[in-house]
Amino acid sequence: MEDNLINVLSINERCFLLKQSGNEKYDIKNLQAWKERKSVLKQDDLDYLIKYKYESLDNFGLGITPIENFPDKEVAIQYIKDQSWYIFFESILDSYNDSEEQLLEVDASYPFRYFLQYARLFLLDLNSELNICTKEFIINLLETLTQELIHLTSKTLVLDLHTFKKNEPLKGNDSSKRFIYYLKKRFNSKKDIIAFYTCYPELMRITVVRMRYFLDNTKQMLIRVTEDLPSIQNCFNIQSSELNSISESQGDSHSRGNTVSTLTFSDGKKIVYKPKINSENKLSDFFEFLNKELEADIYIVKKVTRDTYFYEEYIDNIEINNTEEVKKYYERYGKLIGIAFLFNVTDLHYENIIAHGEYPVIIDNETFFQQNIPIEFGNSATVDAKYKYLDSIMVTGLVPYLAMKDKSDSKDEGVNLSALNFKEQSVPFKILKIKNTFTDEMRFEYQTHIMDTAKNTPIMNNEKISFISYEKYIVTGMKSILMKAKDSKKKILAYINNNLQNLIVRNVIRPTQRYADMLEFSYHPNCFSNAIEREKVLHNMWAYPYKNKKVVHYEFSDLIDGDIPIFYNNISKTSLIASDGCLVEDFYQESALNRCLNKINDLCDKDISIQTVWLEIALNIYNPYKYINDLKNQNSNKYIYTGSELNSKIIQACQKIEKKIFKRAIFNKKTNTVNWIDIKLDQDWNVGILNNNMYDGLPGIFVFYVALKYITKNHKYDYVIECIKNSIYTIPSEDILSAFFGKGSLIYPLLVDYRLNNDINSLNVAVEIADMLIEKKSINNGELKNDWIHGHNSIIKVLLLLSEITEDEKYRKFSLEIFEKLSEEPYFNFRGFGHGIYSYIHLLSKFNRIDKANSLLHKIKESYFEEEPKNNSWCKGTVGELLATIELYDDNISNIDINKTIAYKNKDCLCHGNAGTLEGLIQLAKKDPETYQYKKNKLISYMLNDFEKNNTLKVAGSEYLESLGFFVGISGVGYELLRNLDSEIPNALLFEL
């Protein structure tokens, strides 16, 4: 049995002992079997890990030798018994006074009674010297230790319980009593406890390590409080000199078990003890400066500071008195957003802000002056755009955002961890939780988990007052800070340079939850049975794509002893500081100080406007057309262009549109790629990096450039076209049957490029994508949607085009197969084309189902819809109806009010604006040029006149952030204007060629 103790040895320890015994050879088959086991590590990751953690493959192979192959087990066991942690384990067991056994109530703490008695006597002896805490305080401490030991052991205890049950029936009248019976039998004596921990030797080691940390840190804390008591009493107006209770639930364990603790004195006053690197005095002075110069209204928490720790005022969630104070609270909250943006503050999530009356108070200042973590995303414009996105208010934690989406089934659901969240949330994935606690049916299973609320929402009359209805005050607060900062650059830059050089801040280089998850995985009984199995679990940390993976060594070292890894950075330097003080040199490309100084120096009206739009979008109060609605004297110029003058004006306008798009482009010269950050419409408006999405993504911008090159014959657009192609080919996209989303969204734009510019490569790629979709997709009736944009109607049309171009019937056959399975009912509540019945009628005509098309048109005339259409757009209204029916029969458009349909709109976009109307007029002018050519020119002239006057098209966005997308943005407007110049440019609303 004692031989099993050897399983506590780490890979490096096993290698050392085997080499010491003269054994230099390892089992190649064992190494190969290890490599073939499931892991997220790639070969390069494993090679790096072996080189830097174990020095060589030979060492690693030797270190994973099973214990049964150890030649001299006695030497290995003696080595273990000579380790300080094992000596401490024996001293805990040997010092136990079993005379207290009869007084003990057998409960979940019973397996840990040796540890708890040792800790109790240690604390009593310590307090006899210091006389700083009450009996209740010591009980609190022991409860904290008990909870940690239970947490460490719980998974192993469950497995051991059920293994025990198989060998010996449990006695007792109910499940709880049978569990007590198990505890008494399994942990009855010192010998039994040794036997248990020998089965799980890594659990033995980490339990002792955590026990040592607990005792050392508690002793250090109590000595510090005793020495600092006069300063504490003076600063926080505390009358008592005795600690009465402690709560250690406010933070994670870092740096050898250190954690934030709330200390309550006997007079009821509370303070917070933080054993952390102290930069608080510098930051408090900085906040005073910001309050004076920017009217930041930051609540400055009272503190007593020392070099490596500090105490601070306990901040509680106290009530607000009236609505005016609520307004002040949210305006101050907005100011915090501005401060966080300016000084690169992150991680201000719902647990790090407390609503303290009319002040939102930051209770953890350690994440000011942060860096973008150097991750190996690859080299592309999309990656560059991601880094630019990270340099915004969206990563502060203060604005609503969804975290953990990658762990949900849909990859879209998440939890809002921002400090504006005010309600409980269900985590969108199941979490492994214990069930039937402390019974003989105790087990772990995946269960739904509800996240509790915190203290981040103001309270009035005992009710939480959410930010909803107070959004404008948040926006006002942020804008006021940014405007004042813009006007006070010199003072801010001077203060930072003179006072904040070499400031030490914490760097959160990987989400804390990821560390916590990895720890939980490593607490599996298999890992506690054999230390190298636990190492194997933690090896997965090396899969994270840091550019400098040396940092993972320090993450591993912290995790192996049960700590959440923690890192620091001197903001004047580029190195990272690990929890043990070691440096990871050149972790960053530039210092956090320079990054912040550059941001402040570059701050301008454009930045403020863009961040304001992003904030409005995040708060769900964004009005995409507010900017254009505020423009004055629209249509003031009634001049109507014709002939060559009109054509010249269109060319000028489209070149101006191109300049706007180009100006916002993010190019990567090394990879010849490009991307943009833009406002996009999903279910709601959001800000993001463009993807392969025909509606408002890269493919639409590509189509505009293709048409512009065709019209102008100017090869200066070749580079942009090449870069967009390189981007759309390399951006990960779903294999879904759609012409608007995923890989299928590339087919139509590539066919347009082939049609206009005779690019055979574009045709070949379009064919390749179509073949892949056909091969991968089985057609399931339940998945098919009768809708042009969000359904399958458009991909049917695109495959028909491909069949005509390639003269390959398989595309027509596949499209017909999809078409036959479409239901004609669910999406017919609109008269439009993008979302309505008319895209289906259009497809009927393409498959020569004229009778059925006529039947549906007749039903429409016979009041198929309950009321007359009020919408005159392409997507949901009469422009879409016009485009679908005009190609069938002239008389089928007689039930459309043409004048209303072609009326000038207050929007210019293709989907529901003047550009869509323009396509209708282009079609009408073909039928009746005498009537509609003038009206078409009039519409275009009005659009161009407004564009010239206001320097903006009437699309979603703001002065500096016009939507670029094809269907709702400026690229689609430009394309449609170009189409008026040359009928060879296809009708993109119907995906014609």
N, C-alpha and C positions, 0 to 999 in steps of 0.2 A: 504493500500500500504506500509506503514511504517513497518508493521509486517514483510515484506519480508527481511528487513534489518537483521533480526535475522539469516538469512542464511549465514551471514559472519562469524558466530561463528565456531570455530574449534571443533573437537570432545572433546578435553580436556576442552575447555571453556564451552561447553554445559553440560558436566558432572558436572563441578564445579557449574554452575548456578542452575542446577536441584537439586543437593545435598543441595545447600544453601537454596533452597525453600522447603526442606524436602522431596523431591521426590527421593527415593532410588531404585525404581523398574523400570525395563525396559521391553519393549515388546519383548518377546522371538520370536514371529513370525517375527517381524521386523529384529531381529538379524539373524534369519535363512535365511530370504530372502536376506539379505546383503551377507551372506556367499555363497549363491547359485548363485550370479551374477558372470558373466565371470571375471576371474582373472588368472594370471599366478602363483599366490601363491599356494604352497602346504599347507596342514594342519599344518605341522611343522613350515613353514614360518609364517603363520598367528598367530600361538600360540606364537612364539617368538616376533613378532611385538606387539601383544596385551600386553604381559608381560612387555616388555621394553619401549614401547612408551606410553601405557595407564595404566600400573600397574596391571590391572586385567580385566577379561572378563566382570565383572559387570560394571566397569567404561566404557569400550568400548561400551557395549550394551546401557548404558544410554546416552553416547555421540553421538550416531547415531539417537537419537530420532528426528523425523520430527518436524518442528517448529509449525505445527498445534496442536501438543500435548503438547506444552509448557504451563504450568499452569499460569505463570505470565509473559506475553509478555512485559509489561511495564518495569519490572525490567531488562529483557534481553536487551531491547532497550537502557535503560539508561546506562547499563554496556558498551555497544558498544560506546555510545556517550562520555563516560568518557575515552575511549582509546586515547592515544596520536595521533595515526594515524588519528582518526576521528576528533579530535580537529583541527589537521593541515588541514584536508580537509575543514572543515568549515571556517577556517581562510583564506584559498585560495579563497573560494567563496565570503566571506564577504568583502575581500579587493579589489575585482574587480571594476575597474573604467569603467563603461559602456559608458563613453563619447567617448571612442576610437572605439566603435562599428562601427560608420559610416565610419571610415577609413579602416576597415578591409575588405580584399577581402575574400569572402567565398570560402574556399578550404578544402582539407582533414584535415587541422589543426584546422578547426572551432570548432569541439567538445572539443578541448583542450585549447581554447583561455584563459580560466581562469587560467589554470596551466602555460601557456606560458607567460602571462602578469606578473604573480607573479614571475616567474623565471627571466624575463627580468629586473624587478625593483630590485630584489635581486642582480643580477649581476651588474647592474649600480651602486647601492649603494656600493657594495663591491669594485668596481673599482675606485669609487670616493675616497676611503680610500687608495687603493694600487697604483693606477695609473700605472697599469702593462699591460693593454691590450687595443687594438683598438676596434672601433665599429664593424669592420669585425670579430674580434675574438668572440665577444659576439654573433653576428649573427650565427657564426659557432656553438657555444655552444647550442644555441636555436634550430638550425637545428638538432643537435644530439639528444636533448631531444624530439623533435617532432617525429623523426624517431622511437625512442624507444616507445613512447606512441602509435603511429600508429601500430607498431608491436604487442604490447600487446593487442590492441583492435580489430585488423583487423577481426579475425574470428567472434567475437561477433557482430561487426558492420555489417558484411555480413548477419548474421542471423537476426539481428534487422531490417535491411533494407527490407528484404523480408517479414518479419512479418508485418512491417509497410505498405508495398505495398498492402497486403491483405485487410487491413482495410481502406486505403485511397489511391485513385488513385494519382499518382505523376504527377505533371505538368511540362511541358517543351518540347521544340521542338526536343531535341535529348537526348540521354541516359545520357550524362554528365550533362546537365541542370536539368534533372529529379533527378539526384543524389544530386545536389546542393539544389534542392527544399526539398529533404528529410532532408538534414543537417539543413537547416533553420528551418524547422518545428519541427524536433526532438530535436534540441539543441538550441532553440530560446532564452531561458531565464535560469536564475539560477534555477528556479523551474523545467524546462524541464531537465536540466542536472542532478539535484538531482533525478528526476524520472527515468532517464536512469540508473544511477548508483545504484539506489535502486533495479532495476530489476536484476542487476548483481553486488551484493555487494562485492563479492570476487575480482572482477575487480576493484572496487572502492578502496579496501584496498591495493592491490598490486600496483596500479597506484600511490597512495599516498606514499607508501613505496619507490618505485623507484624514485619518485620525490625528496623525502627527501635524499636518497642516492646521487642523482645527485647534489643537492645543497651543501650538506656537503662535498662531494669529490672535487667538483670544488673549493669551498672556500679553502679547505685544500691545494689543488694543487697550487692555485694562491698565497697563503700566503707563501708556501714553495719556489716557484720560486722567489718571491720578496726578501725573506731573503737570498736565495742562489745565487742571480743574479751575484755578483762579481765573485764567483767561476765558475759559468757557463760561463760567458763572457771570463774569463781567459783560461779555459780548452778548450773551443770550438771555440775560436777566434771570438766571436760575438761582434759586435760593438753596436748593438741596445739594448735598454732596454725595448722594448715594444713588446708584443706578438700580432701577426697579424692573425694567423689561427691555428686551431686545428683539428686533425683527430683522432677519437677514434675507428677506425675500425681495429686496429691491434691485438686485443685480446678479450677474453671473459670477462664477468663481474664476478668478484670473490669478496669474503669478503666484503659484504655490498656495492656492486656496483662499486668497484674499477676496473679500466681497464687501460691498457697501452694506452698512448696518444702520438702522434707526435705533437710537438709544433714548429711553425714557427715564427721566429722573423721578425720584419719589414725590416731587411736587407736581408731577404731571407734565412738565416741560420736556419737549423732544428736541433732539439734534440728530444730524446725519453724519456719521463717521465714514470718511472715504480714504482708504489706504491707496492713494494713487500719486503718481508724479504730479507735483503741484505747480501749475501755471496760473492759479486762480487770481493772485494779486494783479498780475499783468492784465488778465482779461477783465477783471473788475474795473481797473483804471481805464481800460479801453472802452468799456460800456459807459463809464462816466463821460468820456470824451464824446462818444456817439450821442448820448443824451443831450449834451450841450450844443454840439455842432449841427446835428441832424434832427434834433427833437425826436429821438428814437423811442423814448418812453420805455426803455428796457428796465424791468424790475431787477434791482441789484441785490442779490441774496447776501445776507450777512455771513461772514466766515471768520474762523480762526485758522490760520494757515501755518504749516510747518513744511520742511523741505520735501518730505516723501509722503505726506498725508495732510488731511485737513478736516475740519468740522464745519458744517454749514447749517444755517437755519432750516428747520423743518417746514416745508411748504405744504399746506393742505388745501383741499378743494373747498374753499369757503364761498358763501353765497354772495351774489350780486344784489343790490338793493332795488334797482329800477331799470327801466328800458334804456335810459340814457347811458347808464353804466355798461349795459350790454353792447351798445353802439361803440362806446370807448374801447371795450374789450376787443371787439373784432377789428376795429381800426388799428389797435396796437398789434393785433395778430398779423394784420397785413404788413405792418412795419417790420415785424420779425421776418416775414417772408423776404422783404427787401434786403434786410441785413444778411439773411442767410445766403441770398443770391450774391451779394457783393463780396462776402468774405468766405465763400465756398464752404458753407456749413451743410453737413448732411446728417442723416440719422435722427432728425427731430421728429420721431414718430409719436404715436399716441401715448406712449409711456414716458416720454421725455419732456412733455409739456404738461404743466398743471395749471388749471384755471383757478387762480387765487384772487377771488373777488373780481375786480375789473382789469386784472393783469394776467396775461398768459406768461407763465414763468418757465424759463428753460431750467431744468433741474440737472442737466448734464452738459457742461460747456466744452467737453473734451473734443468735440468734432468740428471746431472752427478750423479754417485753413486746410481743407482737405485736398486730396489729389485724385485725379482719375487713375484707377488702379491699372498698371501696365499688364493688360491681358493680350494674349496672342490670338486676336480675332482673325488674323489674316491681314493682307494689305489690299485695301480697296477703298473706293470713295464711300461705299456704304458704311464701312468701319469708321472712316473719318467723320461721317455724318453722325454716327452714334456717339462719338466723343464730343462733338459739338452739342448734341442733344443733352449730354450729361452736364454740360456747362450752363445749366438753366435752373429755374425755380423748381422744375419737375423732380429733381433729385434731393430736395431739401428735406423731404418727409413732412413738410407743412401743408402741402396741397394734396388733395385726394389722388390716390394712386392705388392700383391693385398689385399686391405682392403674391408670390407663390403660384402664379398662373401656370407655370411650367409643370406643376405637380397635379393639376386638375386634369380630368379626362379630356375636356374640350380644349384645353390650353388657352381658354379665354376667361374662365372664371378665376377669381382670386379674392383676396380679402383686403379691404381698405385699411391700411395701417397708419394712415396719416393722422396728424394731431387734430384734424377736423372730424374724424369719425366719432359718432355719438351714440351708436347702438351696437347691440350684440350682433355677431356675425357667425354664420355657420361656415366652417372651413370647407372648401370645395373638394376635399378628399378625406378619406377615412384615416384615422390615426390609431396606432396600436395602443390600446389602453387596457388596464386591468379590469376584470369583471369578477363579481362574486368575491370581493376583497375579504381576506382573512377567513375564508371557509375552505373546506376540503374540495370545493369545486372551483377554486380560484384559477383563473386562466387569463391569458392575454388574447385579445381579438381586436380586429380593426372596427372602430366605431366612429360615428359622427361626433364631431367636436365643436362646441360652441365657444367662441372667444368672448370673454367678459369685456365689459367696458372698463375704462380707467378713469382718471381724474382730470381729463383734458377738456371737459365741456363745462362752461359756466352754468351755475345753478341759481335759479330765482324762485322763491316760494316753493322750495323743495322739488322743483322740476328742472330738468336739463333744458337749456336754451341752445338749440343747435344753430349753426351758421346760416341755415336756410332763412331767407328774408333779410339777412344782414350781409349778403355777399358784397354789396356795393361799398360797404365800409372797409372790408378787407382790401378791395381793389384800391380804394382811396388811400389807405394806409401804405400799401406797397409803393404806389406811384409817388407819394409824397417823399418817402425815403430816397427813392432812386433819383428824383428830380433834385433834391437837396444835395445828394452825393455828387451828382453831375456838376453842380455849381460849387462844390467844396473840394474838388479833387486835390488841389495842392495841399490843403490842410490834412486831408486823410492820408495822402501818400507820405507826407512829412512825419505824421504821427507814427505810422507803421514802421517807417525806416528808422526812426529815432527810438522807438520804445518796444517793438515786438521782434527785433532780430533775435534769433536763436530760441524763440518760444518753442516749448515742447508740447505737442498735441498728440492725441491718440489717432491712429489710422485704422479704420475698419476696412480691411482689405478683402474680406470675404463675408457674406451675410452671416450674422451670429447664429441664425437658425440652421444654417448648413453645418456649422460646427456642432451644435446641439444634436442634430440628427445623426451625425457621424459618431458622436459619443454614445448615443443610444444604441446604434448598431453594434458598437464595440462592447456593449454590456450584455451581449447574448451569452447564454451559458456555454456555448461552444468556445467562445473567446476566453471565458474565465477558466475553462478546463485546460486550455493550452495557450500560453502567451503568444506563440507565433501565429496562432489563428487570429488573435486580436490585432497583431501587427499587420496581418494580411488585410484585414478590414480597413485599417487606417492607411495602408498603402494607397488606397483609392484617392487619398488626398493629392497624390502626385498627378492625377489626371487633370486637375484644374489648370487651365492654360495660362499660368503666369508666364510673362516673358523671362523672369528670373526665378527659376524654381528652387533656388537655394532657400527661399523663405519657407518652403514646405517642411524643411527639416525642423524648424522652430515650431511650426504648427503641430507637427507630429509629437515633439517632445512635450508640449503642453497637454495635448490630448491624451497621451499615454498615461499621464498621472491625473486625469479627470478634470483638467482645467479647460475653459474656453480660451483659445489663443488670443493674445493681445499684443499689439504693436504700437510703437510711437514713432514720431518723426520730428526732428528739429527743422522747423519750417524754413530755415535758411540753407538747409542742405538737402541732398538728394538720397541720402541713405535712410534705411528703415531700422528701427531699434526693436529688437525682440524682447520678450518678457525677462530674459536673463541679462539684458544689457548688451548682448552681442549685436554687431552691425551687419546689415545686408547692404553692402556698398552699391552705390549707383542704381538703386532700385527704381528711381524716377529719372526722367530725362531733364527736368528742371525743378527748381525748388518751389515749394508751395508759396513761399513769399513772393517770388517773381511772378508766379501764375496769378496771384491776387493783385499785385501791383499793376500788371498789364491789363487785367480786366477793368480795374477802376480807371486807369488812364484812358482806356478806349471807350468808356461808357458814354453813350450818346442818346439822342432822342429816339433813334431807330431801335436801339436795344430795349429802351423802356417801353416803347410801343409794342414790340414783339413779346416781351415778357408779360405785358398787360393782357394781350390777346390769349396767351397761353394760360394765364391765371383765370380769365373769364371762361375759357373752355373747361378747365379743370373744375371750376365751381358750377359748371352747367348753366351759366347765364349768358353764354356767348350768343350775340346776335350777328350772324355772318354778314348781314347786309346793312348794319348800322352805319358804317362808314359811307357807303354810297347813298344811303337815304339822307345823310346829312349834307351831301353835296348840293350846292345852290344852283339855281338857274339851269336845270337840265333842259335840253332841247331848245336853249335860247337861240342857237344858230339854226335857222330853218333852211339854210342853203342846201340844195340837192345837187349832188355831183352826178355827172353822166360821162359816158365814153371814156376816153383816155385819161381824163382828169380823175374820174372815179377809180380807174385801175391804178393810177399812180398813187392816189391816196391810200388804197388798200395795201399796196406794196409797202408804203411808208409805215402804215399802222402795224403790219405784220413784222416788219423789221424792228419796230419799237417793242412789240410783244416779245420777240426773240431776245432783245437786249435785257428785258426784265427777267426773263427766264435764265439767261446766261449769267446775269449778275448774281443770282442767288445759287448758282450751281456750285457744288463741292466736287472739284476734280482731284483725282489721284493720278499724278503724271507717271508714276512707276508702273501702274497696271492699266493705264488708259481707261479708267472707269469714271463714272460721274453719278451723283445722286443729289437729292434735294431734301430738305426738311420742309414740310408743308402742312397746312390744315387739311384734314381729310374727313369725309363723312362715312361713318359706319352706321351703327345704330344711333350714335350721337356724334357730334363734332369732336375731333381729337387732333392732337399734334403728333406727327410721327415722320419717320423716314420713309420715302416712297418705296413701294414694292412692285411686284408684277401684278398689276391691277389696271385693267383697261379704263375703268371708270374715273379714277383720279390718281393713277400711278405712273410708273415709267413708260409703259407701252404707249399711252396717249401722247406724252411729250415726244416720243420717238416718231409717231405718225405726223405730228406737226412739223418737225424738222425735215422729215422725208418730203412732205409737200412743199415746204419752203425751198428746199434745194431744187426740187423739180421746177418750180416756177421761176426762180431767180437764176438757175444754172450756176450758182455761186458755190465753189468748192470749199469755201471757208467753213461751211456747215458739216463737211465730211468728218472732221475730227469729233464733233459733238455726237454725230450719228454713230460713229465707231465706238465712242465711250459708252453711249447708252446701250448699244448692242452688247458690249462686253459686260455691262452691269446686269442686263436682263438675262443673259445666258448663265450668269454665275450666282445670282441671288436664289437661295433655296425657295422653291415653290411647290405647292401641293399638286399632286396628279389628280385633278378633279375635272369632270366633264363640264367645262364652262368656257365661254369665250370672253368673260369679263374678269375672272379670278383664276389664280394659279397658273400653271404652265400653258394652259389653253388660251390665256389672254394674250400670248405672244403671236398666235397664228395669224389673226387678221392683220395686225400691224406689219408683219413680215410679208404678207401677201401684197399689201399696199406698196411696200418698198419694191417688191418684185415688179409690180404693175407699173409704177411710175419711173423707177430708176433701173429697171432690168437687172436687179441684183439676184443672180441665180443662187448665191449662197443663202440669201434670205428664204427663198423658196425651199431649198433643201432642208433648212432647219425647221421650217413650218411643217414639212412632210414628216420629218423625224418626230416632232412633238405629237402630231396627229396620230402617227402609227403607234407611238408609245401609249397614248390615251386609249386607243381602240384595243390594244393588246391587254392593257391592265384593267379595263373597266367592263364588268358585266353589268347589264342593264337591269335594274331593279325598279319595278313600277312604283314602289313606295317612295323611292328616292327622287323620282322625276318631278320637276316643277314646271308648270306652264307659265313661264315668265321670261322676258327677254334679258333683263339684267341679272336677277338673282336665281334664274332657273336655267332651263336647257334649250330654250328656243333659239338663242343666238348661236350656240355651238352647232346646232343643226344647220343653220344657214351657212356658217363658216365651212363646215364639212362639204356642203353642196358646192361652194365656190372652189374648194380644193379639188373636188371631183372634176369640175369643168376645166380647171387649169391643167391638171395632170392627166386627164382622160382616164382616170382610174376609178372604176365603178365601186370599189370597196368603200370609199368615203360616202358616196350616195347611199349605198346599201345600209351602212351603219347609221347614217343620219335618218333614213326612213324607219329603221328599226326603233330608234329613239322616239321619233315622231308618232308612230303608231301607238306607242304606250303612254303618250301624254294624256292626262285628263284635261278636258276642256272646261271644267267647272271652277276650281278653287280661285283662280286669279282673274276672274272676269268682272270684278267689281269696279274697275276703272275703264274708261273709254280710250285710254292712251296706248302707247306702243311699248315704252319701257316697262310699264307695269300694267298691262291691260290686255283686253281681248284682241287688239289689232295686230300684235305680233303673231298671234295664232292664225288670224285671217291671212296675214302675209305669207306664212308658211304653207297654208292651204293652197294659195295661188302658185307657190313654187313647186308643189307636188301635183299641180293640175287638178286639185280638188275644188274646181270652180263652183260646182253645184252646192257643196257644203258651205263654201265661202259666201255665196249668194244667200243661202238660207240663214246664216248668222247675221248678215247685213240686213236682211228683211226683218229679223227679230228685233234688231236694234231700232229700225224705223218704226216698228210696232211697239215702241216703249219697252224694249228689253230692259232698259234702266228705269229706275223709279222717277228720275227727274232729269231735266235737261242739263247738259254739262256746263259747269261753271269754270272749269279749268281749261286753259287754252295752251297747255304746254305739250311737249313731245312725250314726256314720260307718262303722264296721267290724264292727258286731255286731247283736245281736238287737233293739235298739230300732228300728233301721232296718228290719229284717225285719218287725217288728210293724207299723210304720206303712205299709209297702208292701202288706202282705197283708190287713190288717184290713178294708180297703175292698172287697176282692174277695169273700171268703167267710168266715164265722165259723170254719169248721172248718180253715181254712188256718193258723190260729195255734195249733192244738192241739199242733204239734211244738215250740213255743217254751216254755221254762221261764219262765212269767210271773213267778214270785216272784223268780227271779234277775234277770230283765230289769228289774224295777221296784225292785230293792233300792237303798237309799240309798247314794250314792257319795261318795267323798272329793273330788269335783270338782263344780262347779255349772254348768259351761258347757253350751251347746247341743250342741256337736259330740260330746262324750264325757263328759257329766256329767248332773247332776240335771235341768237345764232340758230336755235332750233326753228324759229319762225322763218328765218332766212331760207332754210332748206325747203320749207313749205312753199315759199314764194318762188324759189328756183324751179320747183316742179310745176307750179301754176303758170309761170312764165313760159315754160315749154309748151303748155297747152294753149295759152292765150296771151301771147307776148304783148299785144296791144293794150290789154288791161293791166297786166301784172308786172311788166318790165319797169314801169315808172314806180309802182309801189315798192318793188324790190330795191330800186335805187334809193328811194326815199328812206327806207328802213336802214340801209347800209349807211347812208349819209348821216342820219341822226346818230347812229352808233359811233361813227368816226368823229363827228363834231363833239359829242360828249367826251370821247376818249381824248381828243386834242385839248379840250378845255380843262378837263379835270386830271389829266395824266394818269387816269386809271380806267379800266373797264369795270362795268357793273357786275362784278362777280363777288363771291364770298371772300371775306378777308378784311384787311385793313390797309392803311397807306403803305406799310412796308411788308405786308404779308398777304398779297393777293393769292388766291387759290390758283395753282398752276395746272390743275387736273384737266382732263380732256372734256368731261361731261359737265363739270361745274366750275371750271376755271378758264384761264386765259389761253391755254394751248388749243382747246377746242374751238374757242371763238376765232382764233387766228386761222385754224384749219378751215373753218367754214367760209371765212372771208376769202381765203385763197381759192376755195372751190368755186366761188363766183367768177374767178378769172379764167378758169379752164375746166370744162366739163370732164376732162380726163381724170381729174382728181375725184375719187369715188365718194359716193354718199355714205358717210360713216355711220349715220344714224340707223340705216338699214343694213349695214355691213355689205354694201355693194362693191363691185369692182368694175 
